[in-house]
Amino acid sequence: MSDILGRIKTGAGKVAKEADRVTHVKRIELDISSIKKQIENHYQKLGEIAYKSSVNKEPENPEATEIIAKINELNEQIKVKEEEIKKINQGEGEPQAPTTPGKKFCTNCGKENDANVKFCSDCGAKMG
């Protein structure tokens, strides 16, 4: 009887660990999706600047250079998060905290928030 209970506990532990892994991967995927939306917004701004500069025959706009730098930074964040997913899926260690310094995830909805907030900016849940 105790052998069966031991197997049940071991199985439940494995299921819980897998659920944590899947949840963490999904949170990272949500972060990646959010970053991609930010990139799309930057591309739109960059396109407007390029169009206006072309029509007005103006030299390169410094704002465009800043937007390009931000897009490059966001693409690097995506690479870091994709690597984190790869490591989690390969079973290398436990799920880690958010990769963005000064941030933490809401345990209720998975939204990344500033580390010093008391309530989630998305769902309003109390942050731990």
N, C-alpha and C positions, 0 to 999 in steps of 0.2 A: 504494500500500500504506500509506504513512504517513497519507494522507487517511482511510483506513478506520480505522486505529488512533486517529487524532484524534477521529473521530466516536464510536468506542466509548468512549474516555475521557470525552468530553463527556456522552454518554448515561449512563455509569456515575455520573458526578458528579451529574447531575440526579436519578437514582434514589436515590442516597445522601442527597441533600438532602431529597427528598420523604419518605424513610423517617424522617429526623430530625424533620421537621415533624410527621408523623403520630404518631410516638412521643411527642413533646412534647405534642401535643394530647391524646392518650390519658392521659398522666400528669396533666394538668390536669383532665380529666374524672373521673379517679379521686379527685383532691383534692375536686372539687365533690361527688361522691357521698359521700365521707367527711364533709364539712361538713353535707350534708343529713341524714345519720344522727345527727350531733350535735344538729342542730336538732330532729329527731324526739324524741330523748331529753329535750331541754329542754321540748318541748311536753308530754310525758308528765308530767314533774315539775310543770310549771305547772298541768296539769289536776288533779293530785292535790291541790296546794295550794289551788286554787280550790274544789274539791269539799269539802275539809275545812273551809275557811273558811265556805263556804255552809251546811254542815250545822251547824257550831258557831256560826253567826251572828257571826263574827269580822270585824274590819275588815281592810282590805287588808294582806297580808303583805309585809314588806320583801324577803323572799327572792324573791317573785314579781317584784318590780320588777327585781331583779338578773338573773333568768332572762330577762325580756323584753329587757333591755339586751344580754345575751349573744346572744340570737336575732337581734336587729337587727345586731349586729356580724358574726355569721356570714353573714347575708344579704348584707351589704356585701362580705364576702370572696368570696362566690359571684359577685357582679356584677363584681368586679375580674377574677376568673379567666375569666368568660365574655367579657369585653372582650379579654383576652389571647388567647383562642382565636380571636375574631373577627379580631384583627390578624394572627395567624399565618396564618389561612386566606386573608386578603386579601393575603398576601405582604409585609406591612410589617415588614421587618427579619428578623433571625435569631431563632430561639427563644431566650428569655431564661431566666435563673435563676428559681427560685421567687419568687412575688410576696410571700410572707410573709417579713418581715425575720428574719434569724437562722436561716434554714432552708436546706436543700439536698436535692436528690433523690438517691436511691440509683440508681446506673447499672445495677444488676442488676434490681431489681423496680419502681422508680419511686416508692417510698414516700418521702414528705417526712419528713426527720429534722432535728433540731437541727444547726446548722452545726458544732458542736464535737465531735460524736460520731465515733468511729473506725470503728464497725461499725453497719450498718443495724439498726434496732430490729425490723424485720419479717422480713428474710431472713438477717441475719447477715453479709452481704457487707461487705468492707472499703470504707469510704467514702474517696473521693479527696481 
